[in-house]
Amino acid sequence: MEQNGLPEDIERLLTCPVCLDVFTQPVVILPCQHNLCRKCAEECYDRRGRVVGLSGGKFQCPTCRYEVMVDRHGVYSLPRNLLVENLIEMYATQIAKKQQAPPEPPKPEPIREPTPPPANRVPLCEDHEDERINVFCLSCQKPTCSMCKVFGKHQNCDVIPIKKAYDDQKSELREHMSRLGSGIEQIQTVQADTDHLRQNVEAASKRAKQEVNQAFQQLCALLEKRKTAMILTIQEDVNERIGILSDMSTSYKKQRDEIQKVMNDGLKLTEEQEATVFLTKSRTMINKVVNQARAMTEIRPPQSIVPELKPYKIEFSRYHQICNQIDFDNGQRQAQRPESARSRLPSNHSNTDLSCIPGLARPPPIPAPTDDEITNFHAMADALKQAEDGSGV
């Protein structure tokens, strides 16, 4: 029994008793002549080893329980088994060659000649029990005896000796079987070409899908950049307006506080009972009140200074329609598709079960876009590119 191209016994010899897999280089050999992966030996030493003295330790071989002594370098002091490492490399090379080798086409089964009847068995005629079958009736295509030709039911038939009929039909059978063997070889050749063509179709499909993905990624990147530029334009406009409105709000708050202070001082002065003190301060207070009243007449609403934010609207429906019309070049996909079974049906196939014919379950092709639709799509792409270049994003 073989596994992966090598005898099972050899693979078992190259198996580590710890990880139960083929040895991973470097491979160390223990004093008991058992082999371990160095990382597996280090794991055994770390988990089940014991420190001996100040500069060494020991652990048990996982195969025979032999106590292995190591110095201060640990498992790195154990020698490497270069022979096993070379065998591992040969093992990996054989596995790689077996995996890369193309599968061999099945060989036609050898043509076996029919086994002749035993020499000691003599066939006898059913109608004449004592007569041997020694002729072959060409009209009835069956063996018979001479008595049947002379007196029996084959009197009016053409016969030939049984040996000649045996040789003739045996040669004819060999000829037909030789042609059949040639047909098998031809089928194998066509099958190999079919498999090769299928691989080419799969590779071409993979390349085409990669190109489509790349094209849409570029288009998405262009749309993303354009979106960023448009959002930045909106944000700059909003930031400018918010800055002006913030300054106006601060100014109005300051003016309101000043007016409130003047009003409080005026009310306090009106409560003054002494006429001399009142008249000394009244004129100054009247001037302040008049100035504040005059300043209030100059207050303007924010809408007269900062206009309302204009609506940013985009008519995306036509871009959606153009994106829905993205397709391959005109007639390319239809020209490359193989002939289906529908086109090979005869005209009078009304009673044919179409569901049993391969190729008829294929969905109808997507209609290709018109030249005007393709022109509009290219125009949209050029406009987005120019807008991107103009915005510097």
Secondary structure, 3 states (H helix, E strand, C coil): CEECCEEHHHHHHCECCCCCCECCCCEEECCCCCEEEHHHHHHHHHHHCEEECCCEEEEECCCCCCEEEECCCHHHHCCECHHHHHHHHHHHHHHHHHHHCCCCCCCCCCCCCCCCCCCCCCCECCCCCCCECCEEECCCCEEECHHHHHCCCCCCCCEEEHHHHHHHHHHHHHHHHHHHHHHHHHHHHHHHHHHHHHHHHHHHHHHHHHHHHHHHHHHHHHHHHHHHHHHHHHHHHHHHHHHHHHHHHHHHHHHHHHHHHHHHHHHHHHCCCCHHHHHHHHHHHHHHHHHHHHHHHCCCCHHHHCCCCCCCCCCCHHHHHHHHCCCCCCCHHHHHCCCCHHHHCCCCCCCCCHHHCCCCCCCCCCCCCCHHHHHHHHHHHHHHHHHHHHHCC
